[in-house]
Amino acid sequence: MVVFSYKKLLKRVRFPVYKLPSENYYYRDGILFLNEKVIDDRNQPGASLGIRRLQTPHKVYNLRTCYEEFIDLVNETPSILIDSKGLVFSYKKTKSQKVLSYRIHRKEILDTHTRIWVKGINFCFIVKEPNYGKEWVQILHLNNLPWLLYSLSEDKLEPFRRKI
């Protein structure tokens, strides 16, 4: 199993990723098993984990927890994961970074997402759902520069640190 820090994870892993509930997985004849059920069948054609899982004739293990973006991994600490390509890995948080609150300057609510413009930052953040009533965003910084949208809130929150 490969262990990634945030730098290598962002380069090598394709989201969404799924949490494996235990370390009792094993490979046999090109198939990744967990509790005698299939997680990934490399014998099936397809570029993604989902396509191969749909095509396998074996009983498939239900992957319950999905992390769609990197920020979802920052908020939790899953031990073993599998990405959309079928790479099994572990994510090790190595660096502590600041999370600061910013006032929302403008919201563009569109059909499929919302663009949020923040005072003091010259690029927008994309949110999948409209967030009415939220006037503040918390932004994770990387090396003292704004990086990822961490959360939204009605009130300004005190600065804090998060390990990535």
C-alpha positions as CSV (number, residue, x, y, z in Angstrom):
1,M,0.0,0.0,0.0
2,V,1.2,3.5,-0.9
3,V,1.2,6.3,1.7
4,F,0.7,9.9,0.3
5,S,1.1,13.3,1.8
6,Y,-1.1,16.1,0.3
7,K,1.4,17.0,-2.5
8,K,1.6,13.5,-4.0
9,L,-2.0,12.8,-3.3
10,L,-3.2,15.7,-5.4
11,K,-0.9,14.7,-8.2
12,R,-1.5,10.9,-8.3
13,V,-5.0,10.3,-6.9
14,R,-8.2,10.7,-9.0
15,F,-11.3,11.7,-7.0
16,P,-13.8,10.5,-5.9
17,V,-12.1,8.2,-3.4
18,Y,-13.7,5.6,-1.2
19,K,-12.9,4.5,2.3
20,L,-12.1,0.9,2.9
21,P,-13.4,-0.2,6.3
22,S,-10.5,-2.4,7.2
23,E,-7.1,-3.6,6.3
24,N,-8.3,-7.1,5.6
25,Y,-8.2,-6.7,1.8
26,Y,-6.2,-8.9,-0.5
27,Y,-5.5,-9.4,-4.2
28,R,-6.1,-12.7,-5.9
29,D,-6.0,-13.3,-9.7
30,G,-6.3,-9.6,-10.5
31,I,-9.3,-9.1,-8.1
32,L,-9.2,-7.0,-4.9
33,F,-11.2,-8.6,-2.2
34,L,-12.5,-7.5,1.2
35,N,-14.4,-10.0,3.4
36,E,-14.8,-12.4,0.3
37,K,-16.5,-9.6,-1.7
38,V,-15.0,-7.8,-4.7
39,I,-13.8,-4.2,-4.4
40,D,-12.1,-4.0,-7.8
41,D,-11.9,-6.5,-10.6
42,R,-8.9,-5.7,-12.8
43,N,-9.9,-8.6,-15.2
44,Q,-12.8,-6.5,-16.5
45,P,-12.3,-3.8,-19.1
46,G,-12.7,-0.2,-18.1
47,A,-10.6,2.8,-17.0
48,S,-12.4,3.4,-13.7
49,L,-13.2,1.5,-10.6
50,G,-17.0,2.1,-11.1
51,I,-17.0,0.6,-14.6
52,R,-15.1,-2.5,-13.5
53,R,-17.4,-3.0,-10.5
54,L,-20.5,-2.8,-12.7
55,Q,-19.1,-5.5,-15.1
56,T,-17.8,-8.0,-12.6
57,P,-19.8,-11.2,-12.2
58,H,-18.8,-11.5,-8.5
59,K,-20.6,-10.2,-5.5
60,V,-19.4,-6.6,-4.9
61,Y,-18.6,-5.1,-1.6
62,N,-20.6,-1.9,-0.8
63,L,-18.4,1.1,-0.5
64,R,-20.3,3.3,1.9
65,T,-18.1,6.3,2.4
66,C,-17.2,8.5,-0.6
67,Y,-14.9,11.6,-0.5
68,E,-15.6,13.7,-3.6
69,E,-12.9,16.3,-3.1
70,F,-9.6,16.8,-1.3
71,I,-11.2,19.0,1.4
72,D,-13.4,16.0,2.4
73,L,-10.2,14.1,3.4
74,V,-8.9,17.1,5.4
75,N,-12.0,17.0,7.5
76,E,-11.7,13.3,8.3
77,T,-8.9,10.8,8.9
78,P,-9.7,7.6,7.0
79,S,-7.0,5.0,7.2
80,I,-7.2,3.1,3.9
81,L,-8.7,4.5,0.7
82,I,-9.2,3.4,-3.0
83,D,-9.4,6.0,-5.8
84,S,-11.4,6.0,-9.0
85,K,-8.5,4.3,-10.9
86,G,-8.3,1.5,-8.4
87,L,-5.2,2.6,-6.5
88,V,-5.3,1.6,-2.8
89,F,-3.5,4.1,-0.6
90,S,-3.3,5.8,2.8
91,Y,-3.3,9.5,3.4
92,K,-0.9,10.9,6.0
93,K,-1.5,14.5,7.1
94,T,1.9,16.2,7.4
95,K,1.5,20.0,7.5
96,S,-0.6,22.3,9.7
97,Q,-2.2,25.3,7.8
98,K,-4.4,28.3,8.8
99,V,-8.1,28.6,8.2
100,L,-9.3,32.2,8.1
101,S,-12.8,33.7,7.8
102,Y,-13.7,36.1,5.0
103,R,-16.9,38.0,4.3
104,I,-18.7,37.0,1.1
105,H,-18.7,39.8,-1.4
106,R,-21.0,38.4,-4.0
107,K,-22.9,35.1,-4.9
108,E,-23.8,34.0,-8.4
109,I,-26.5,31.3,-8.0
110,L,-26.6,29.2,-11.1
111,D,-28.5,26.1,-12.1
112,T,-25.8,23.6,-11.1
113,H,-23.6,25.5,-8.7
114,T,-22.9,28.8,-6.9
115,R,-19.9,31.0,-7.5
116,I,-18.8,32.8,-4.3
117,W,-16.7,35.9,-4.6
118,V,-14.8,36.9,-1.4
119,K,-13.5,40.2,-0.3
120,G,-9.7,40.4,-0.6
121,I,-9.4,37.3,-2.9
122,N,-9.3,37.8,-6.7
123,F,-10.8,34.4,-7.7
124,C,-14.1,32.7,-7.0
125,F,-15.0,29.5,-5.1
126,I,-17.5,27.0,-6.5
127,V,-20.1,25.5,-4.2
128,K,-22.5,22.7,-5.4
129,E,-25.5,23.9,-3.6
130,P,-26.9,27.4,-3.0
131,N,-26.2,28.7,0.5
132,Y,-28.7,31.3,1.4
133,G,-28.1,33.2,4.6
134,K,-24.4,32.3,4.8
135,E,-22.3,35.5,4.9
136,W,-18.9,34.2,5.8
137,V,-16.6,31.6,4.3
138,Q,-13.6,29.8,5.9
139,I,-10.7,29.3,3.6
140,L,-7.9,26.9,4.1
141,H,-4.5,28.6,3.3
142,L,-1.5,26.9,1.9
143,N,1.8,28.6,2.6
144,N,-0.1,31.8,3.7
145,L,-2.1,32.0,0.4
146,P,-5.8,31.3,0.1
147,W,-6.3,27.8,-1.3
148,L,-9.5,25.9,-0.7
149,L,-13.0,26.7,0.6
150,Y,-13.2,24.9,4.0
151,S,-16.7,25.8,5.1
152,L,-19.5,28.5,5.2
153,S,-21.1,30.1,8.2
154,E,-23.5,32.8,9.2
155,D,-21.0,34.4,11.5
156,K,-17.3,35.2,11.4
157,L,-15.2,32.4,13.1
158,E,-11.9,32.8,14.8
159,P,-8.9,31.7,12.9
160,F,-7.8,28.1,13.5
161,R,-5.3,25.6,12.1
162,R,-6.1,22.3,10.3
163,K,-3.6,19.6,9.5
164,I,-3.5,18.6,5.8
